[in-house]
């Protein structure tokens, strides 16, 4: 696991190999077998790949059902903690440290609490801020890495941590908007399968949220989980419990913030099938953080690369037809509306 293993394991295990059944680890092995002896760098990458496979085989977050996952992680405690927070009874007994789940208003919170996030750690005797590898060969910024993959002692030790959880579809759409909406949200998701970094692409912006809240052994690593949909109120209550009445979230006013936070026009072109596929790619987030059991629905979907390719092609064809009809009616498409926001 990320907490109890050696430093090599902490840096190089790649959990997305197990979590996403459509990722082509075997394909990489077959393609590299004939040539791996000819290149020292390739041999090192193959060793890392085999270590990732071994680590994946020992992982415990492949569950038969949502109920099994919720029991393992004791996820029912989140609802009671939310009730205590709303009642003004949140327990903050140590200094707060912010655990940044990417695309969940993290930059805004970091600007309010600049000293509440870790910035560097020590790996192999050197201090660095972007050297923790959680996606094969790819490193992410320290503050974007789930605590389960950090070297010990953890920069979150001896602190009460807090983080923000968000609807997985809204989170993907936020990434899509950040990239400029030059391709579909469906293709953003498909790239997680084909990109060499997997879910660690774009500095771990699409990494599963539940891995920030629990480690692989089911222990909590985020003590206070705030809901993105009610963030302003919950953040204010948590700051009050920590004796920081002076800190409140600012309103969303800029166009950039609106695009990131979802206050702008939504991506109305997402089909119901693609929306469900996105949720299924994050079915443990849906189960553990939102209490939605979609395991049976996901079992009926084709979540392979071919399945995503077909879904994206169908979605693109539907959008092309919509653009033609929209022009005939004189109405703006979703993308046009998005870029007209001021």
DRENFI-930290 format. One record per residue (C-alpha): x, y, z; residue number from 1. Coordinates in nm, 4 decimals, decimal comma. Each point is the difference from the previous one (the first is absolute). Example, Ala and Ser with C-alpha at 12.3 -4.5 7.8 and 13.67 -1.06 7.14 Angstrom:
{u=1,2300 | v=-0,4500 | w=0,7800 | num=1}
{u=0,1370 | v=0,3440 | w=-0,0660 | num=2}
END
This chain:
{u=0,0000 | v=0,0000 | w=0,0000 | num=1}
{u=0,1017 | v=0,3628 | w=-0,0285 | num=2}
{u=0,0477 | v=0,0431 | w=0,3743 | num=3}
{u=0,1881 | v=-0,3072 | w=0,1138 | num=4}
{u=0,2302 | v=-0,0834 | w=-0,2920 | num=5}
{u=0,3512 | v=0,0946 | w=-0,0920 | num=6}
{u=0,0890 | v=0,3313 | w=-0,1555 | num=7}
{u=0,0252 | v=-0,1696 | w=-0,3402 | num=8}
{u=-0,3549 | v=-0,1279 | w=0,0337 | num=9}
{u=-0,1246 | v=0,3365 | w=0,1185 | num=10}
{u=0,1419 | v=0,1757 | w=-0,3018 | num=11}
{u=-0,0682 | v=-0,2463 | w=-0,2812 | num=12}
{u=-0,3149 | v=-0,2094 | w=0,0587 | num=13}
{u=-0,2685 | v=0,0836 | w=-0,2515 | num=14}
{u=-0,3465 | v=-0,0845 | w=0,1322 | num=15}
{u=-0,1797 | v=0,0986 | w=-0,3165 | num=16}
{u=0,1189 | v=-0,3253 | w=-0,1598 | num=17}
{u=-0,2437 | v=-0,1879 | w=0,2247 | num=18}
{u=-0,2717 | v=0,2606 | w=0,0410 | num=19}
{u=-0,0741 | v=0,0471 | w=-0,3689 | num=20}
{u=-0,0574 | v=-0,3396 | w=-0,1655 | num=21}
{u=0,0453 | v=0,1468 | w=-0,3448 | num=22}
{u=0,3621 | v=0,1138 | w=0,0447 | num=23}
{u=0,2304 | v=-0,1971 | w=-0,2243 | num=24}
{u=0,2825 | v=-0,1099 | w=0,2329 | num=25}
{u=0,0320 | v=-0,3352 | w=-0,1784 | num=26}
{u=0,0327 | v=0,1760 | w=-0,3344 | num=27}
{u=0,2943 | v=0,2020 | w=0,1336 | num=28}
{u=0,1665 | v=-0,3167 | w=0,1273 | num=29}
{u=-0,0309 | v=-0,1852 | w=-0,3321 | num=30}
{u=0,1179 | v=0,2982 | w=-0,2029 | num=31}
{u=0,3075 | v=0,0464 | w=0,2173 | num=32}
{u=0,1072 | v=-0,3629 | w=0,0509 | num=33}
{u=0,1998 | v=-0,0222 | w=-0,3229 | num=34}
{u=0,2024 | v=0,3164 | w=0,0523 | num=35}
{u=0,0266 | v=0,0611 | w=0,3738 | num=36}
{u=0,3529 | v=-0,1472 | w=0,0275 | num=37}
{u=0,1335 | v=0,2625 | w=-0,2401 | num=38}
{u=-0,0697 | v=0,3051 | w=0,2120 | num=39}
{u=0,0832 | v=0,0653 | w=0,3666 | num=40}
{u=-0,2786 | v=0,2565 | w=0,0317 | num=41}
{u=-0,2513 | v=-0,2442 | w=-0,1439 | num=42}
{u=0,1153 | v=-0,2731 | w=0,2401 | num=43}
{u=-0,0540 | v=0,2368 | w=0,2920 | num=44}
{u=-0,3466 | v=0,0857 | w=-0,1265 | num=45}
{u=-0,0861 | v=-0,3699 | w=-0,0342 | num=46}
{u=0,1140 | v=-0,0646 | w=0,3577 | num=47}
{u=-0,2224 | v=0,2849 | w=0,1139 | num=48}
{u=-0,2871 | v=-0,1469 | w=-0,2032 | num=49}
{u=0,0404 | v=-0,3436 | w=0,1573 | num=50}
{u=0,0161 | v=0,1595 | w=0,3457 | num=51}
{u=-0,3219 | v=0,1827 | w=-0,0810 | num=52}
{u=-0,1657 | v=-0,3240 | w=-0,1067 | num=53}
{u=0,1120 | v=-0,1770 | w=0,3155 | num=54}
{u=-0,1198 | v=0,2872 | w=0,2148 | num=55}
{u=-0,3305 | v=0,0070 | w=-0,1852 | num=56}
{u=-0,0516 | v=-0,3704 | w=0,0646 | num=57}
{u=0,0360 | v=0,0631 | w=0,3728 | num=58}
{u=-0,2322 | v=0,2992 | w=0,0107 | num=59}
{u=-0,3303 | v=-0,0213 | w=0,1849 | num=60}
{u=-0,2145 | v=0,2563 | w=-0,1802 | num=61}
{u=-0,1431 | v=-0,2280 | w=-0,2670 | num=62}
{u=-0,3467 | v=-0,0682 | w=0,1389 | num=63}
{u=-0,2872 | v=-0,2210 | w=-0,1075 | num=64}
{u=-0,2623 | v=0,2510 | w=0,1155 | num=65}
{u=-0,0468 | v=0,3521 | w=0,1259 | num=66}
{u=-0,1136 | v=-0,1348 | w=0,3371 | num=67}
{u=0,3258 | v=-0,1924 | w=0,0367 | num=68}
{u=0,2027 | v=0,3120 | w=-0,0804 | num=69}
{u=-0,1961 | v=0,2137 | w=0,2454 | num=70}
{u=0,0530 | v=-0,2548 | w=0,2768 | num=71}
{u=0,3721 | v=-0,0206 | w=-0,0698 | num=72}
{u=0,0481 | v=0,3772 | w=0,0071 | num=73}
{u=-0,2661 | v=0,0656 | w=0,2690 | num=74}
{u=-0,1485 | v=0,2593 | w=-0,2330 | num=75}
{u=-0,3211 | v=0,0371 | w=0,2020 | num=76}
{u=0,1973 | v=0,2178 | w=0,2420 | num=77}
{u=0,0080 | v=0,2813 | w=-0,2584 | num=78}
{u=-0,3722 | v=0,0718 | w=0,0345 | num=79}
{u=0,0241 | v=0,0303 | w=0,3794 | num=80}
{u=0,3037 | v=0,2267 | w=-0,0303 | num=81}
{u=-0,1914 | v=0,2252 | w=-0,2416 | num=82}
{u=-0,2864 | v=0,0240 | w=0,2506 | num=83}
{u=0,2424 | v=0,0965 | w=0,2787 | num=84}
{u=0,1563 | v=0,2632 | w=-0,2225 | num=85}
{u=-0,3391 | v=0,1534 | w=-0,0823 | num=86}
{u=-0,0816 | v=0,0019 | w=0,3716 | num=87}
{u=0,3215 | v=0,1845 | w=0,0808 | num=88}
{u=0,1546 | v=-0,3007 | w=0,1771 | num=89}
{u=0,2930 | v=-0,0809 | w=-0,2299 | num=90}
{u=0,2983 | v=-0,1294 | w=0,1969 | num=91}
{u=0,3153 | v=0,1909 | w=-0,0941 | num=92}
{u=0,2615 | v=-0,0760 | w=0,2637 | num=93}
{u=0,3212 | v=0,0480 | w=-0,2010 | num=94}
{u=0,1252 | v=0,2536 | w=-0,2564 | num=95}
{u=-0,1869 | v=-0,0263 | w=-0,3291 | num=96}
{u=0,1748 | v=-0,1142 | w=-0,3154 | num=97}
{u=-0,1695 | v=0,0182 | w=-0,3386 | num=98}
{u=-0,0018 | v=-0,3159 | w=-0,2122 | num=99}
{u=-0,0411 | v=0,1211 | w=-0,3564 | num=100}
{u=-0,2205 | v=-0,2226 | w=-0,2162 | num=101}
{u=0,0577 | v=0,1472 | w=-0,3492 | num=102}
{u=-0,2888 | v=0,1782 | w=-0,1748 | num=103}
{u=-0,1899 | v=0,0448 | w=0,3284 | num=104}
{u=0,0561 | v=0,3724 | w=0,0749 | num=105}
{u=0,3453 | v=-0,0809 | w=0,1343 | num=106}
{u=0,1774 | v=0,3011 | w=-0,1481 | num=107}
{u=-0,2541 | v=0,2363 | w=0,1539 | num=108}
{u=0,0451 | v=-0,1565 | w=0,3439 | num=109}
{u=0,3790 | v=0,0007 | w=-0,0319 | num=110}
{u=-0,0056 | v=0,3736 | w=-0,0656 | num=111}
{u=-0,1996 | v=0,0502 | w=0,3197 | num=112}
{u=0,2227 | v=-0,2330 | w=0,2049 | num=113}
{u=0,3414 | v=0,0119 | w=-0,1678 | num=114}
{u=0,1773 | v=-0,1717 | w=0,2901 | num=115}
{u=-0,2528 | v=-0,2821 | w=0,0354 | num=116}
{u=0,1344 | v=-0,2245 | w=-0,2774 | num=117}
{u=0,3287 | v=-0,1909 | w=-0,0306 | num=118}
{u=0,2326 | v=0,1353 | w=-0,2661 | num=119}
{u=0,3039 | v=-0,2287 | w=0,0044 | num=120}
{u=0,1098 | v=-0,3377 | w=0,1299 | num=121}
{u=0,3271 | v=-0,1915 | w=0,0151 | num=122}
{u=0,0500 | v=-0,2935 | w=-0,2386 | num=123}
{u=0,3348 | v=-0,1800 | w=-0,0334 | num=124}
{u=0,1650 | v=0,2702 | w=0,2041 | num=125}
{u=-0,1169 | v=0,2891 | w=-0,2153 | num=126}
{u=-0,2726 | v=0,2549 | w=0,0542 | num=127}
{u=-0,2553 | v=0,0206 | w=-0,2775 | num=128}
{u=-0,3543 | v=0,1127 | w=-0,0708 | num=129}
{u=-0,0810 | v=-0,2186 | w=-0,3010 | num=130}
{u=0,1681 | v=-0,3362 | w=0,0242 | num=131}
{u=-0,2603 | v=-0,2459 | w=0,1315 | num=132}
{u=-0,0912 | v=-0,2485 | w=-0,2734 | num=133}
{u=-0,3520 | v=-0,1378 | w=0,0274 | num=134}
{u=-0,0719 | v=-0,0589 | w=-0,3678 | num=135}
{u=0,2782 | v=-0,2163 | w=-0,1408 | num=136}
{u=0,2778 | v=0,2322 | w=-0,1184 | num=137}
{u=-0,1881 | v=0,3202 | w=0,0819 | num=138}
{u=0,0439 | v=0,2162 | w=0,3088 | num=139}
{u=-0,2594 | v=0,2363 | w=0,1432 | num=140}
{u=0,0356 | v=0,3078 | w=0,2171 | num=141}
{u=0,0336 | v=-0,0967 | w=0,3657 | num=142}
{u=-0,3246 | v=0,1738 | w=0,0959 | num=143}
{u=-0,1908 | v=-0,1953 | w=-0,2693 | num=144}
{u=0,1166 | v=-0,3430 | w=0,1210 | num=145}
{u=-0,2221 | v=-0,2086 | w=0,2323 | num=146}
{u=0,1670 | v=-0,0531 | w=0,3392 | num=147}
{u=0,0067 | v=-0,3789 | w=-0,0552 | num=148}
{u=0,2811 | v=0,0447 | w=-0,2547 | num=149}
{u=0,2187 | v=0,2456 | w=0,1918 | num=150}
{u=0,3283 | v=-0,0969 | w=0,1678 | num=151}
{u=0,0018 | v=-0,0113 | w=0,3783 | num=152}
{u=-0,0203 | v=0,2021 | w=0,2113 | num=153}
{u=-0,2989 | v=0,1449 | w=-0,1790 | num=154}
{u=-0,0215 | v=0,3809 | w=-0,0242 | num=155}
{u=-0,3601 | v=-0,0411 | w=0,1216 | num=156}
{u=0,1012 | v=-0,1728 | w=0,3232 | num=157}
{u=-0,0971 | v=0,1740 | w=0,3269 | num=158}
{u=-0,2642 | v=0,2110 | w=-0,1779 | num=159}
{u=-0,3750 | v=-0,0071 | w=-0,0433 | num=160}
{u=-0,0430 | v=-0,0212 | w=-0,3751 | num=161}
{u=-0,2901 | v=0,1260 | w=-0,2060 | num=162}
{u=-0,0872 | v=-0,0480 | w=-0,3658 | num=163}
{u=-0,2843 | v=0,0566 | w=-0,2466 | num=164}
{u=-0,1996 | v=-0,2698 | w=-0,1824 | num=165}
{u=-0,1863 | v=0,0717 | w=-0,3239 | num=166}
{u=-0,2391 | v=-0,1649 | w=-0,2435 | num=167}
{u=0,2364 | v=-0,1989 | w=-0,2293 | num=168}
{u=-0,1730 | v=0,1200 | w=-0,3182 | num=169}
{u=0,0228 | v=0,3656 | w=0,1043 | num=170}
{u=0,3665 | v=-0,0561 | w=0,0795 | num=171}
{u=0,0726 | v=-0,1411 | w=-0,3457 | num=172}
{u=-0,1889 | v=0,2892 | w=-0,1587 | num=173}
{u=0,2106 | v=0,2434 | w=0,2032 | num=174}
{u=0,3125 | v=-0,1601 | w=-0,1475 | num=175}
{u=-0,1575 | v=0,0204 | w=-0,3462 | num=176}
{u=-0,0695 | v=0,3713 | w=0,0472 | num=177}
{u=0,3525 | v=0,0613 | w=0,1303 | num=178}
{u=0,1403 | v=-0,1537 | w=-0,3183 | num=179}
{u=-0,2007 | v=0,2490 | w=-0,2042 | num=180}
{u=-0,2796 | v=-0,2316 | w=-0,1165 | num=181}
{u=0,1935 | v=-0,0667 | w=-0,3223 | num=182}
{u=-0,1008 | v=-0,3666 | w=0,0137 | num=183}
{u=-0,2866 | v=-0,1886 | w=0,1591 | num=184}
{u=-0,0159 | v=-0,0971 | w=0,3666 | num=185}
{u=-0,0377 | v=-0,3577 | w=-0,1241 | num=186}
{u=0,3435 | v=0,0182 | w=-0,1649 | num=187}
{u=0,1493 | v=0,1433 | w=0,3197 | num=188}
{u=-0,1145 | v=-0,3162 | w=0,1777 | num=189}
{u=0,1124 | v=-0,2286 | w=-0,2799 | num=190}
{u=0,3514 | v=0,1432 | w=0,0253 | num=191}
{u=0,0260 | v=-0,1427 | w=0,3519 | num=192}
{u=0,0135 | v=-0,3405 | w=-0,1671 | num=193}
{u=0,2560 | v=0,0770 | w=-0,2701 | num=194}
{u=0,2225 | v=0,2607 | w=0,1670 | num=195}
{u=0,3256 | v=-0,1406 | w=0,1374 | num=196}
{u=-0,0797 | v=0,1639 | w=0,3352 | num=197}
{u=-0,3520 | v=-0,1415 | w=0,0263 | num=198}
{u=-0,2021 | v=0,1876 | w=0,2616 | num=199}
{u=0,3160 | v=0,1879 | w=0,1012 | num=200}
{u=-0,0092 | v=0,2037 | w=-0,3208 | num=201}
{u=-0,0368 | v=0,3760 | w=0,0396 | num=202}
{u=0,1665 | v=-0,0043 | w=0,3434 | num=203}
{u=-0,2472 | v=-0,2540 | w=0,1467 | num=204}
{u=-0,2994 | v=0,2218 | w=-0,0821 | num=205}
{u=-0,2165 | v=-0,3072 | w=-0,0684 | num=206}
{u=0,1234 | v=-0,2255 | w=0,2804 | num=207}
{u=-0,2839 | v=-0,1779 | w=0,1897 | num=208}
{u=-0,1168 | v=0,2066 | w=0,2952 | num=209}
{u=-0,0517 | v=-0,2797 | w=0,2531 | num=210}
{u=0,3739 | v=-0,0704 | w=0,0037 | num=211}
{u=0,0536 | v=0,3393 | w=0,1626 | num=212}
{u=-0,2489 | v=-0,0817 | w=0,2760 | num=213}
{u=0,1204 | v=-0,3518 | w=0,0931 | num=214}
{u=0,3219 | v=-0,1933 | w=-0,0312 | num=215}
{u=0,0129 | v=-0,3523 | w=-0,1461 | num=216}
{u=-0,0489 | v=-0,1539 | w=0,3462 | num=217}
{u=-0,3268 | v=0,1893 | w=0,0447 | num=218}
{u=0,1363 | v=0,2612 | w=0,2406 | num=219}
{u=-0,1188 | v=0,3581 | w=-0,0301 | num=220}
{u=0,2551 | v=0,2443 | w=-0,1404 | num=221}
{u=-0,2435 | v=0,2915 | w=-0,0363 | num=222}
{u=-0,1661 | v=0,0732 | w=0,3343 | num=223}
{u=-0,2535 | v=0,2548 | w=-0,1265 | num=224}
{u=-0,1611 | v=-0,0578 | w=-0,3409 | num=225}
{u=-0,1877 | v=0,3069 | w=-0,1260 | num=226}
{u=-0,2645 | v=-0,0247 | w=-0,2723 | num=227}
{u=0,0701 | v=0,2157 | w=-0,3047 | num=228}
{u=-0,3724 | v=0,0700 | w=-0,0459 | num=229}
{u=-0,0158 | v=0,1601 | w=0,3468 | num=230}
{u=0,3594 | v=0,1131 | w=0,0222 | num=231}
{u=-0,0404 | v=0,3624 | w=0,1109 | num=232}
{u=-0,2109 | v=-0,0883 | w=0,3042 | num=233}
{u=0,1960 | v=-0,3103 | w=0,0987 | num=234}
{u=0,3333 | v=0,1758 | w=-0,0418 | num=235}
{u=-0,1202 | v=0,2901 | w=0,2180 | num=236}
{u=-0,1146 | v=-0,2395 | w=0,2725 | num=237}
{u=0,3274 | v=-0,1927 | w=-0,0061 | num=238}
{u=0,2048 | v=0,3195 | w=0,0218 | num=239}
{u=-0,2141 | v=0,1113 | w=0,2941 | num=240}
{u=0,0645 | v=-0,3328 | w=0,1763 | num=241}
{u=0,3726 | v=0,0563 | w=-0,0584 | num=242}
{u=-0,0159 | v=0,3540 | w=0,1414 | num=243}
{u=0,0399 | v=0,1635 | w=-0,3431 | num=244}
{u=-0,3164 | v=0,2098 | w=-0,0247 | num=245}
{u=0,1936 | v=0,2443 | w=-0,2173 | num=246}
{u=0,0279 | v=-0,2477 | w=-0,2912 | num=247}
{u=-0,2932 | v=-0,0364 | w=-0,2411 | num=248}
{u=-0,0241 | v=-0,1065 | w=-0,3616 | num=249}
{u=-0,0402 | v=0,2892 | w=-0,2443 | num=250}
{u=-0,2920 | v=0,0001 | w=-0,2452 | num=251}
{u=0,0621 | v=-0,1296 | w=-0,3510 | num=252}
{u=0,0330 | v=0,3160 | w=-0,2082 | num=253}
{u=0,2625 | v=-0,0486 | w=-0,2713 | num=254}
{u=-0,0655 | v=-0,1834 | w=-0,3257 | num=255}
{u=0,2894 | v=-0,2372 | w=0,0719 | num=256}
{u=-0,1368 | v=-0,0909 | w=0,3429 | num=257}
{u=-0,3456 | v=-0,0488 | w=-0,1462 | num=258}
{u=0,1345 | v=-0,2449 | w=-0,2562 | num=259}
{u=0,1969 | v=-0,1946 | w=0,2606 | num=260}
{u=-0,2696 | v=-0,0060 | w=0,2662 | num=261}
{u=-0,2849 | v=-0,0940 | w=-0,2289 | num=262}
{u=-0,1967 | v=0,3222 | w=0,0444 | num=263}
{u=0,0231 | v=0,0510 | w=-0,3747 | num=264}
{u=-0,2179 | v=-0,1664 | w=-0,2615 | num=265}
{u=0,0268 | v=-0,3790 | w=0,0361 | num=266}
{u=0,1070 | v=-0,2392 | w=-0,2742 | num=267}
{u=-0,3517 | v=-0,0771 | w=-0,1155 | num=268}
{u=0,1278 | v=-0,2163 | w=-0,2865 | num=269}
{u=0,0954 | v=-0,2944 | w=0,2236 | num=270}
{u=-0,2174 | v=-0,2988 | w=-0,0824 | num=271}
{u=-0,1537 | v=-0,2067 | w=0,2772 | num=272}
{u=0,2228 | v=-0,2926 | w=-0,0983 | num=273}
{u=0,3251 | v=0,2010 | w=0,0156 | num=274}
{u=-0,1092 | v=0,1546 | w=0,3302 | num=275}
{u=-0,0547 | v=-0,3460 | w=0,1471 | num=276}
{u=0,3331 | v=-0,1211 | w=-0,1379 | num=277}
{u=0,1772 | v=0,2873 | w=0,1752 | num=278}
{u=-0,1756 | v=-0,0873 | w=0,3243 | num=279}
{u=0,0984 | v=-0,3641 | w=-0,0430 | num=280}
{u=0,3640 | v=0,0952 | w=-0,0499 | num=281}
{u=-0,0318 | v=0,1480 | w=0,3497 | num=282}
{u=-0,2509 | v=-0,2458 | w=0,1434 | num=283}
{u=0,1824 | v=-0,0174 | w=0,3341 | num=284}
{u=-0,0200 | v=0,3797 | w=0,0288 | num=285}
{u=-0,3728 | v=-0,0236 | w=-0,0714 | num=286}
{u=-0,0408 | v=-0,2809 | w=0,2541 | num=287}
{u=0,2162 | v=0,1242 | w=0,2855 | num=288}
{u=-0,0329 | v=0,3783 | w=-0,0242 | num=289}
{u=-0,3488 | v=0,0397 | w=-0,1458 | num=290}
{u=-0,1734 | v=-0,3154 | w=0,1216 | num=291}
{u=-0,1028 | v=-0,1083 | w=-0,3513 | num=292}
{u=0,0166 | v=-0,3706 | w=-0,0852 | num=293}
{u=0,0485 | v=-0,0273 | w=-0,3774 | num=294}
{u=0,1999 | v=-0,3241 | w=-0,0033 | num=295}
{u=-0,2687 | v=-0,1997 | w=-0,1829 | num=296}
{u=-0,0534 | v=0,2723 | w=-0,2604 | num=297}
{u=0,3741 | v=0,0207 | w=-0,0598 | num=298}
{u=0,0295 | v=-0,3770 | w=-0,0452 | num=299}
{u=-0,2185 | v=0,0295 | w=-0,3117 | num=300}
{u=0,2198 | v=0,2653 | w=-0,1638 | num=301}
{u=0,2970 | v=-0,0479 | w=-0,2296 | num=302}
{u=0,2730 | v=0,2008 | w=0,1742 | num=303}
{u=0,2829 | v=-0,1240 | w=-0,2207 | num=304}
{u=0,1876 | v=0,2351 | w=-0,2302 | num=305}
{u=-0,2183 | v=-0,1195 | w=-0,2874 | num=306}
{u=-0,3120 | v=0,0718 | w=0,2055 | num=307}
{u=0,1111 | v=0,3538 | w=0,0729 | num=308}
{u=0,0984 | v=0,0539 | w=-0,3632 | num=309}
{u=-0,3450 | v=-0,1040 | w=-0,1216 | num=310}
{u=-0,1724 | v=0,2148 | w=0,2634 | num=311}
{u=0,2086 | v=0,3060 | w=-0,0917 | num=312}
{u=-0,0624 | v=-0,0544 | w=-0,3716 | num=313}
{u=-0,3756 | v=-0,0216 | w=0,0572 | num=314}
{u=0,0107 | v=0,3089 | w=0,2194 | num=315}
{u=0,1987 | v=0,1927 | w=-0,2625 | num=316}
{u=-0,2493 | v=-0,0974 | w=-0,2709 | num=317}
{u=-0,2896 | v=0,1159 | w=0,2156 | num=318}
{u=0,1749 | v=0,3318 | w=0,0653 | num=319}
{u=0,0603 | v=0,0557 | w=-0,3717 | num=320}
{u=-0,3680 | v=-0,0571 | w=-0,0687 | num=321}
{u=-0,0911 | v=0,2339 | w=0,2842 | num=322}
{u=0,2210 | v=0,2775 | w=-0,1368 | num=323}
{u=-0,1741 | v=-0,0216 | w=-0,3361 | num=324}
{u=-0,3452 | v=0,0135 | w=0,1606 | num=325}
{u=0,1053 | v=0,2758 | w=0,2378 | num=326}
{u=0,1160 | v=0,2176 | w=-0,2892 | num=327}
{u=-0,3281 | v=-0,0593 | w=-0,1817 | num=328}
{u=-0,1903 | v=0,1067 | w=0,3101 | num=329}
{u=0,2344 | v=0,2914 | w=0,0617 | num=330}
{u=0,0951 | v=-0,1221 | w=0,3496 | num=331}
{u=0,3482 | v=-0,0341 | w=0,1468 | num=332}
{u=0,1639 | v=-0,3347 | w=0,0649 | num=333}
{u=0,1254 | v=-0,0917 | w=0,3473 | num=334}
{u=0,3602 | v=0,0800 | w=-0,0935 | num=335}
{u=-0,0996 | v=0,3369 | w=-0,1488 | num=336}
{u=-0,1955 | v=0,0849 | w=0,3151 | num=337}
{u=0,2970 | v=-0,1014 | w=0,2114 | num=338}
{u=0,2379 | v=0,2388 | w=-0,1730 | num=339}
{u=-0,2440 | v=0,2899 | w=0,0077 | num=340}
{u=-0,0043 | v=0,0068 | w=0,3817 | num=341}
{u=0,1394 | v=0,3258 | w=0,1334 | num=342}
END
